[in-house]
Amino acid sequence: MLTMIRERAADALLRPELLCGEANFRTLAEAIACAVFISHGERLHYVNHAAETITGYAREELLSMSFWDLVHPDCRELFLHRGGARHGDAERHEVKILTKNGDEGWLDISTATIEFDGMPASLVSAFDLTECRHAEEKVQLLAVTDPLTGLGNYRRLVEALDAEVKRTGRTGRPFAVLLLDLDQLKKINDRYGHLIGSQALCRLADVLRVFCRAIDTAARYGGDEFVVILPETTAVAAKLVASRIRSRLAADSLEPRLSASIGVAVYHQDGETIEALLRTADRELYGMKPV
């Protein structure tokens, strides 16, 4: 329904009986929710109030700019290659923009070549998709996030491992995995309750965040187990990271005191498949667990 309303509003701007008079056009443009940008050549010749609201620029500022100035640098090449529309024929795109305060926004735009004020002109009518895009991104993030710890979930782990295997196939550079198990979680749950047990898992997750680089991925494998993926990391470097994680946990005086058993494995060296890699890390982990 919302899409149909948007399309009808955009189509209304192209109706000849409305565009034959500038006064009629301005009345329509100021009454609708979509932003309207009309250019003669490169310079904007007319914008409505919605255009000011969406972009954050005052009308006077916009009239000294081109619509191109609003398009995000990441989208300019794609936007340019799509070209213009024939007279009266609307083309629809989604385009990313930069607002006056530097925020990124998304617009669902219809572009067309029209006659305005007796001259050929370019018309862009635009609906703000920014909130919809943010909502979509939030849903996508939730789909790969463990709700308790905020780390990646199993789905995110599988995606990241697949990506690393492909990257290693291209570059030949190794990656390591740490498989971690929070020690004595059952005893913590029995003694302190499951709420404290859940908090213990979150405390371990916080420590993993401290030692993860931007290129690393930390995810909850399930239950009391976690995996950290360390791209371009040797066995020696991975074991150093594991040692630092254990030291950080040991230095925490908060009760209950925490420790973790950590198995280390390096792709190719310790397994030719993801399953073999994790089995190797699992064997090393259980060899370290306290009795």
N, C-alpha and C positions, 0 to 999 in steps of 0.2 A: 504493500500500500504506500509506504513512504517513498519507495523508488518511483512509483507511478506518479505521485504528486510532484516529485522533483522533475521528472521528465516533462510533465505538462507545464510546469512553471517555466522550464527552459524553452520548450516549444513556443510558449506564448510570446516570448521575446522575438521570435522569428516571424510572427504573423504580419503580413504586409499591412493589414488595416491598422495595426497598432504602431508599426514603425513609420508610417507615412507622416506622422507628426511628432516632432521632438517632444512637445509638451505631453502628449499621450504616453510616449515611451517613458519619460521621466516619472510620470505618475505611477505607471506600472512597476518600473524598476525600484522605486522607493517603497512600494507596498509589499514586495515579495521578500522572502527570507534569504534567497540566494544572493551572493555577491555578483555584481555586474561590472565588467571592465570593458570599455570600448576604446580602441586605439585607432588613431589616424597615423599610419606609418609606425614608427617605433614608440612614440610618446602616447601615453594614456590621455584620452580626450574627455572621457566621462567615467566616473565611478559612482556607485550608490552608497548609501549609509552602511549596508551590510558588508561592503568591501572594506570600509574603515574598521568595522568591528572585528572582522576576521583577521586582518593583517596588522592591526594596531597602529597603522599610519593614519594621519589626518588626510582629509580629501585633498587639501592643497599640496601635501607631500606626495601623494600618489600621482597627482597630475603633472609632477615634475619627473616621473619615473616611467619605465616601461614595465609591462607585465613580466617580461623576462627577468627584470631585477628582483622579482619576488621568488622566482623558481630556485629551489635549492640546487647548489652546484652538482650534487649527486644525480640530479634528474635532468639537467640541462641537455645533455647529449641525446638522451632518449626522447625528450620533448621535442627537440629540434628535428630529429629524424622522422617523427610522425607527420610533420608537415602541416599544411593548412587545409581547410575544407573549401569546396567549391561554393559559389554564391548561394546562400540560403540553406546549404546542407550542413547539418551539425555533426561534429565528431566528438566522441566522449573519451576522456582519459582520466586517470588518477595521477595527481602530481603532488610532489612534496614541495613545500615552500618554507621560507624563513620569515618569521614575523619581525616587527620592528624591534622587539626586545630580545631577539635571537633564538626564540623557541622554534622548534620544527612543527609544522602543521601539514595536514593532508587535505587536498581538495578533490572533489569529484567535479570535473569541469566539462562543459560543452563548449566547443569552439566553432565558429562559423564566420564566413565573410558576408557582410551585409552592406546596405547603403544607409548611412547615418548623416543627417544634416547635409544631404546632397553630395556626399563623397563616399567612396568605398572605405569600409572600416572593418576592423577585426573585432568580433564580439567574443568575450569569454564570460560565461555564466558559471558560477561555482558554488557548490555546497560544501560546508565544512565537515570533513570526515574525521577530524582529529580525535574526538572522543571515541568514535567507533574503532579507530585504529588502536588507541590505547587500550580499549576494552579487549580487542582481539589479542593484543600482545600479552595482556594480563592472563587471559585464558590459556594462551600457548605456554606461558611460563608456569602456570599452575599445573599444566599437564605433565611437566617434566620436573616438578619440585616435590620433595618429600615434605608432607604437611607438618611433621613434628619438628624436624631439624632445620628446614629451609635449604638443605643441600639438594643436589640432584637426586631423583628417584631412580628406580631400576631402569625405566625407559631411557632416561637421560644417560645413564651409565652405558647402556648398550649402544646408543647413538654415538657417544664419545669414543668408545672402544672401536667401533666400526670405522669411524673417521681416522683414528690413529693408525689402524692397520693399513688403510689406504694411503695415508700420508707416508708411512714408513716404506710402503711399496714403491712410492714415487721417489723418495729422497734417500732411502737406505739408512736413515738415522734411527737409532733405537728409541724405544720408549719403555718406561718401567711402570709397574703397578705396585701399590701397597695395598695389601688386604689386611684390614684391622678388625680386631674383635675386642670389644669392651669386656675386660675381665670381671668375672664374678657378678654379672648383672642379675642373675637369679637370686643370689644372696642379698644384693642390694634391695631388690624388690621385696624379698621376704622380710628383711629387717626394717626397712624404712618406708616401704609402700611403693606402689607403682608410679605415683606422681614423682617421687624422688628418683626412681629409676628412669623415668622419661627425661627428667632434668639432667641426669647423668649423661644420657645419650646426647643431649643438646650441648653439654659442656665439652664433650669430645668433639662434636661437630664444630664448635667455636675454635678449638685448638687447631683443627684441620684447616680452617679458614686462614688462620695466622700464617701457616706454612705453605699455603697454596699460592703459586704465582698466577698471573693473569691467564697464562696458557694452560694451567693445570685444571683438572676436573675432580671434585670431591663429590661422592654420591653415597647414599645409604644403600647397601646391597640387600639388606633385609634383616629384621630383628636387631641384633647387636653388632652386625657386621657392616663395615664401610669399605669403600675402595677409593683410592686416590690414583689418578692417572697422571704420570709425569712425562710429558713429551721431551724428546731429546735428552734423556737422562740415562746414565750408565748405572750398573748395579752398585758401584761404590757410592755414587752420588745419592742414589735412592736410599741406601742403607744409612747414610748420614741424615737424610730427612727423617727417616724412621726413628733414629736415635734422638733427634731433637724433639720429635713429638712425644716420645716416652719421657724425656727429661722435663718437658713443659708440664705434662700431667703429674709427674712426681713432685714438682715444685708447688703445685696447687694445694694449699692447706685446707681448702674447703672440704667439709665432710658431706658424704662419704668420700674418702680418698679414692682416686681412680688410677687405673693402669690399663694398658692395652697391649695385647700380643699382636705383632705385626709381621706378616710375611711379605717378602720382596721377590719379584720376578721381572725379568726383562724379556721383551718380545724377541722371538727367534732364538735367543740364547736359552731360554727356559721353556719355550713352547712355540710351536708353529701356528697354533690356532688360539683364539681367545679362551676357549674352554681349557686347553692344555696349560695356558699361561696362568689362569686362575687356580687350576689344580695344583700347580707347582707352588704358588703363593700360599695356598691353603695348607699344604703339607708343612711348609716352613712355619706357618703361623701356629699350627697345633703342636709342633715340636717345641715351641716357646711358652705355651700356656702353663700357668701355675697349676699345681696339683690341688 
